[in-house]
């Protein structure tokens, strides 16, 4: 029986665990969600559409994109 390993573990880590420049205990997924909600007038549907590609990204890509958006 094969185990499906989640590809985007970075999304589920605390900001402070992923980035040496952050001391924030917020989970990366939540920090990105909050960032996009603030930038688009709290449009949940738009934020969900923006977040969807993160689920298919590698950890390295998630880390790079999150750093570009949140730093």
C-alpha positions in Angstrom: 0.0 0.0 0.0 1.5 3.3 -1.1 1.4 6.3 1.2 0.5 9.7 -0.4 3.1 12.1 0.9 2.0 15.7 0.9 4.2 17.7 -1.4 3.7 21.1 0.2 4.9 20.6 3.8 6.3 24.2 3.8 2.7 25.4 3.7 2.1 23.7 7.1 5.1 25.0 8.9 5.4 28.1 11.0 6.8 31.2 9.3 9.7 31.2 11.9 10.6 27.6 10.9 10.8 28.3 7.2 12.3 31.8 7.1 15.3 33.0 9.2 14.0 36.6 8.8 10.7 35.9 10.5 9.8 35.3 14.2 6.1 34.9 13.3 4.5 31.7 14.6 1.7 31.9 12.0 1.5 28.9 9.6 2.8 29.8 6.1 -0.6 28.8 4.5 -2.4 31.2 6.9 0.1 34.0 6.4 -0.3 33.8 2.6 -4.1 33.6 3.0 -4.2 36.7 5.2 -1.9 38.5 2.8 -4.0 37.8 -0.2 -7.2 38.6 1.6 -5.9 42.0 2.6 -4.6 42.7 -0.9 -7.9 41.9 -2.7 -10.5 43.5 -0.4 -11.2 40.3 1.5 -12.6 38.4 -1.5 -12.7 34.8 -0.4 -13.3 33.4 -3.9 -10.4 35.3 -5.4 -8.1 34.4 -2.5 -9.0 30.7 -2.9 -8.2 30.9 -6.6 -4.8 32.5 -5.9 -4.0 29.9 -3.2 -4.9 26.9 -5.3 -1.6 26.8 -7.3 0.4 26.5 -4.1 -1.1 23.0 -3.6 0.8 21.8 -6.7 4.1 23.6 -6.1 7.2 22.0 -4.7 8.4 23.0 -1.3 11.1 25.1 -2.9 8.7 26.9 -5.1 6.3 27.6 -2.2 9.2 28.9 -0.1 10.4 31.2 -2.9 6.9 32.5 -3.7 6.0 33.0 -0.1 9.2 34.8 0.6 8.6 37.2 -2.4 5.0 37.9 -1.2 5.6 38.1 2.6 9.1 39.5 3.2 
